[in-house]
Amino acid sequence: MTCNTVMFANAKGGAGKSTLAFLSAIHFAATYDLRVCVIDFDRLRTTYNAVRRFAGSGVQSYYLADEHGEGHRVAPDAVRASLQTRRAASDVLFVDTPAGFPADTMVPAIQPDAIFVPVSVSDADIMATKAYLPELEEAAARVAETTGVRPRIMLVPNQVFAEDQALRIRDAFRGHAVRIAPALAFSRALREVFHFEPGDTNIASVYLEDGGFFKWMSADIFALRQMQLRQG
């Protein structure tokens, strides 16, 4: 059975990788009857710990790091072997990566089918992401040399206040081999998803406010899976 891998990446911290990985994985698992596993490379284990609350719903979480607790320092061969084990028991892997994650070595080891890159409208985020994209695009090309399929890179305009901000992000990345996702609107609730509330009301409020985005995200990942299943 095919296991698809979705990766969340950006060299800059605070871009929204963990929030997007966590909420996307939980929404996808609640929407489709598929086995979901979240892999967290970040030493803070934010996503790993959050997902553990949903183990009863069939969503698994796994923290991947070296003997010193550093996810970005795991040997690529060890990453391949570990993910191969997780793929054997999963239908979709959601991979959360920390700031400074080395795309040149880790993307070929992870071999994602899609890479989501959250970026806010701030100059700092746009400049950091533009500096990071060539490394990410080169790494995606190396994956294609091995698998025959280039991972799709999707920029996610994150925490935007208005449509003109989303357009600014689109304009900033013209000429790059990336797609632009629908914008995720600014929401204070997004900043509060990692603390526990009875009944997970904080998470439910995000899906109520931004349900359209996460429905799109789940449907996009599922469509990618269906396409690959048809292709054999």
Secondary structure, DSSP 8 states (H G I E B T S, - for coil): ---EEEEE--SSTTSSHHHHHHHHHHHHHHHSSS-EEEEE--TT-HHHHHHHTTGGGTEEEEE---TTS-GGGS-HHHHHHHHHHHHHT-SEEEEE--TT--HHHHHHHH--SEEEEEE-SSHHHHHHHHHHHHHHHHHHHHHHHHHSS--EEEEEEEEESSHHHHHHHHHHTTTSS-EE---EE--GGGGGTTS--GGGHHHHHHHHHHHHHHHHHHHHHHHHHHHHHHT-
